[in-house]
């Protein structure tokens, strides 16, 4: 339970939500995609939250410093303390979901403050907006793990998306971000070859595993979309010798082209960054995709890549925190050098 007693409803105009939230019920906004967060400036010595979530782990930042890692313990809407015994005065809370989970939806019912305390206008947002489209690597799955193999739910507490390459890259470029990422999924198929469990078939969704409600793309329009897919496609498309046929590569490319066109239709004027990791098929095929786009006269898309860092992977082959930092460094340099940032809001 929480020592803070005054409920600030979830639809308070000073509460700032980041990522895809279902606000059909504005007093109980719901989420399921990774990397969602909320920001609130408040007065007082304590802050709590009313929420329904006993699955996920959250970073609690107070005034820019990690205060705690929070995990709910009760099913159903419950009040929890996030921070207490703070110095009197003004503070800023950032409450950030660390991990990804399937087949569940979670909600927030508001914040709890000391009696006679209040919310303040939130801090200004970064000048730029970036959406990341990706898989478990982009979702930073298991990046704080030490074991080489982990069961699915054991990965939740050792995943910290705030130290993933996407949020790190966004901070490097002074950008607010959305993480439209799903572990195991690809552009054309998932890691087992399932052509339904893909990002394009979930891109219209407010909630990752539910077709309704549809996401309203006008709610948040990014300046740039970074697509980091292909690893699971390669796993799902390759034959027993590890090769992908030209026919299957063409299907992947056609799906990628259609998705890029979808991005242009919902985000007019958006810049697109197609990212490839070190797998040769992924690099050659994603590079081919960008070259084919440019042959059509599309100058709004660039190709960038990042390297493998041998020995720096955990939990069934996922990048460590250090590896994510190196990936973010490489991508920041490559995107900056590409010229794709020209004309974006200044930093």
Order of alpha helices (4+ residues) and beta strands (2+ residues): beta-beta-beta-beta-beta-beta-beta-beta-beta-beta-beta-beta-alpha-beta-beta-beta-beta-alpha-alpha-beta-alpha-beta-beta-beta-alpha
